[in-house]
Amino acid sequence: MQSSSVKGVTCIVDTDIVIDFLREREYSRHLLEHWGSEGLLAISTLTHLEIYQGMKPDEGEATNAFLDGLVSVPVDIPIARRAGTMLGVLRVKGVTVGIADAIIGATALQLNAPLLTNNAEHYPFPNLKVIRGFQQDAAA
């Protein structure tokens, strides 16, 4: 069973990048090839939920094949506690962040891995290294 103690993860891939890859957006293929050549690509199990929520009936086979090729990090107790604490700190400051984004951000922090996303504004967490997908692709 995979847990938040997974080693060798290059980055956590956010749901938006996964969707763009599944929708065959060229930048995302280059991006994932680049980061995949550096080590393991991982997603939160919450990303599975977000992907399947919006999946069309004819996309199941390709979606399963792609997601099965990534390391899936379950939401364990350390990740849940970290996400809850981060949400509480932000709430006191008047900042609202979705629970899914907090869990994905906490997963990256727990694994000490950067988060690859086009939605950096969803992740206002201290010490979280965010790699912007579109900008990174232009630099690669």
N, C-alpha and C positions, 0 to 999 in steps of 0.2 A: 504494500500500500504506500502510495506517495504521500508525503506530508510536507509541512513547511520547513523540513530539514533537508530538502532536496539540494544536492550540490551540483556545481558546474553549469548553472543556468546563466546564460548570457544576458537575457532580458525577459521581462514579462510582456507579452503582447496584449494590448488592449482590444476590446471587442470591435472597435471601429476598423482597426487594421485587418482583423480576421474577416470581417464582412467585405471589406474592399478586395481582399485576396480571393474570397469565394465568388465575388462578382467580377473577377478577372481584370481588376484595375492594375495596369502594368507597374506603376510605382510600387505597389505593395509586394509584388513578386520579387522585384529587385531588392527591396528593403529586407524581406524575410530571407532571401538568399544571402545577403550581406551579413546579417546578424546570425543566421544559422551556421555560417562558415566559422564564426567565432566560438560557438558552443551550442548548448541546448536552448531551444526556444520553449517557453512555458506560458501557460495561461492559467487563470484561476478557474476552478470548477464553476464559478458564477458566470464566467464567459460562456460556458456551455448553455446555461439557462438563457442568457440573453440572445445567443445565436438561435437556439431552437424556438424561442418565442417568436422570432421574425422569419423563420425558415418557410419557404414554399414547399409544397408536397413533393415536387420533382427534384428538390435539392438535397434530399436526405443522404443518398449514397456518397456524393462528392463531399458533403459536409462531414459525414462520419469518417471518411478516409482521411481528410485533412486534420480534423481534430485529434484523431487517434495517433497521428504522427507527432503531436506535441506532448510535452510533459504537462500533465494536469495536476495542479496543486489544490488539494481540497481545503476547504475552510475548516481549519482545526481550531482548537481553543486559543493558542497563542495569536493566530491571525484575527479571530473574532474579538479577543480582548483588545488587541492593538487598534483595530478598526473602531470599536466602540469608544475607546479613549480618545482617538483622534477626532471623532465626531463630536464628543463632549467638549473638547477644547475649542473647536471651531464654533460650536453653538454658543458658547459663552461670549465669543467675539462677534456674534450676529451673522456668522457665515453658515449657509446651509449647503450641504453636499449630500448626494444620494448615497444610500446604504451600499449599493452595488459598487459605486466608485470608491467608497471608503474601503471596502473589502479588497478590491483589486489593488488599490494603493498600498494597503497594509500587507498584502501578499508580496508585492515588490520589496517593500521595506524589510519584511521578515526574512526574505531570501537575500537581502543586500544586493538586489539587482535593479537596474534601471527599468523604467516603464516606457514602452514604445507606443505612442499614441498621437493622434492628431487633435486630441481634445485636452490639451495641457491645462486649460482653465478648470477642468473638472477635478483636478488633483492639487489643491493648494496646501499640501502637507509638507511641513518642514522636513528636510533631509531626504526627500524623495527626489531622485534624479529622473527627470522626465526627458525623453528623447522625442522630439517632434518628428513624426514620420515624413511629412512633406519636405521639411527643411533638410532632414538627414539624407533623403533620397537625392536631393539636388547636390549635396556635398559628396555623395558616394561616387 
